[in-house]
Amino acid sequence: MLGGPMHEVRIRIQLDHTRFCALEEEARHRGVKLESIVEGFIHGLIRELDRDEMEGTDHPIVPS
């Protein structure tokens, strides 16, 4: 994982109704805000990217 100062990034996403309701229900079940659930997904994706980069299994996206 990279070091240095932390920066805040604001992200807006659009979710279809079914996914929104499922995430809203999960947030209610956990007693947290829906934004916390989505933030957790994003952090998980970043950890996965960091792991892939460290293992050398990341594959850059190149146009065909």
Buried (B, 14 or more C-beta within 10 A) or exposed (E): EEEEEEEEEEEEEEEEEEEEEEBBEEBEEEEEEBEEBBEEEEEEEEEEEEEEEEEEEEEEEEEE
